[in-house]
Amino acid sequence: MTRLFDFFFDLGQKLGTLGRLEQLTVRPNGRYDVDTCTRIDGSDPAGNIVKEVLVQGYRQKISKRVVEPSLVRT
């Protein structure tokens, strides 16, 4: 699913429809940040380390405002 999302996100960038957006860079073993991540069901609600990134989120390039947070498992 992640590869499919990345493919269409890159396609949107090339076509110019997503020119003002960039993907977040949330990584496994990174710190959980409520501003850039959303936990999926079954995650440890007290966990502060990202175990798995299911889908990367994205933000506006200029303002850095998060449009969609990354979906993660903690």
Rosetta blueprint (number, residue, H / E / L):
1 M L
2 T H
3 R H
4 L H
5 F H
6 D H
7 F H
8 F H
9 F H
10 D H
11 L H
12 G H
13 Q H
14 K H
15 L H
16 G L
17 T L
18 L L
19 G L
20 R L
21 L E
22 E E
23 Q E
24 L L
25 T L
26 V L
27 R L
28 P L
29 N L
30 G L
31 R E
32 Y L
33 D L
34 V L
35 D L
36 T L
37 C E
38 T E
39 R E
40 I L
41 D L
42 G L
43 S L
44 D L
45 P L
46 A L
47 G L
48 N L
49 I E
50 V L
51 K L
52 E E
53 V E
54 L E
55 V E
56 Q L
57 G L
58 Y E
59 R E
60 Q E
61 K L
62 I L
63 S L
64 K L
65 R L
66 V E
67 V E
68 E E
69 P L
70 S E
71 L E
72 V E
73 R E
74 T L
